[in-house]
Amino acid sequence: MTRQDAERMLAEAGQAADEAFPLFEAALACAIHEEPDRDAAAALQLGKDAVERLAARLDRESPEEAIAEAMAGDLRLEGDVLTYDDPDNADLIALADRRKGLPVMLGVIYIHAARGCKLQVHGVDFPGHFLLRIETGEGPMALDPFSEGRIVLPSELSRRALRAGLTPDVASRLEALMAPVSDRAVLIRLQNNIFARAQQRADWPAAERSAIRRALLNPADHRPWLDVARAREGQGALVGAQEALSRAQILDGGAAIAARAARERVRMQLN
């Protein structure tokens, strides 16, 4: 599969309704878009194994126990503590080989397996650390895919929220802390992580690719095009940067002032 093929798949996913968003397939397309011509067989097998392992455990274990044991025990998925910023940690094909990743990348597999077994598991856009919400007979529970799917108690959720800078009144509202997000938002958060790390190491081509993926996944959002422009400017592709800024302005008039200022800066460099 080529990068162009991956972009077509991501554009199709971007047009899908939230309830029909193909999370696993879109995550695989993102990995191929980043580095084409890789064999995706191991990633596809991981997706299949995740569903089968979870289904087998659900016959004898509670949902929260089954998903943690299937993902972390049977499939050996875990957070990469030692090389957290390794780009492979945000890549589905690399995850299938290394069995290590970022919380949100691991979360993609957890959610995919849960969907295949009719469990209600959603991503939680928790500040500073991605979590999962699973619906159980005792009510919703928070799971940490980075820590082998263990349950995060309400008291710990509040402590984490306070450490992340939330005010005490917000940190005490568990339903707000555990508010579920769409699968699209999960994958966009992953691409945001990739962009931030690429920008830190001034890898502007990688930053541009991740921003383009965000633009395809959420075509109504102007913000990815501002990041595309920044990445192109970093590469010296000033005409391309101007084109991206124009697209941002077209999508959202609220971005007009910031985009206009950025376009003027780029134009001055062209002259």
Buried (B, 14 or more C-beta within 10 A) or exposed (E): BEBEEBBBBBBBBBEBEEEEBBBBBBBBBBBBBBBEEBEBEBBBEBBEBBBBBBBBBBEEBBBBBBBBBBBBEBBEBBBBEEEBEBBBBBBBBBBBEBBBBBBBBBBBBBBBBBBBBEBEBBBBBBBEBBBBBBBBEEEBBBBBBBBBBBBBEEEEBBEBBBEEEBEEEBBBEBEEBBEBBBBBBBBBBBBBBBBEBBBEEEBBEBBBBBBBBBBBBBEEBBBBBBBBBBBBBBBEBBEBBBBBBBBBBEBBEEBBEBBEEBBEEBEEEEE
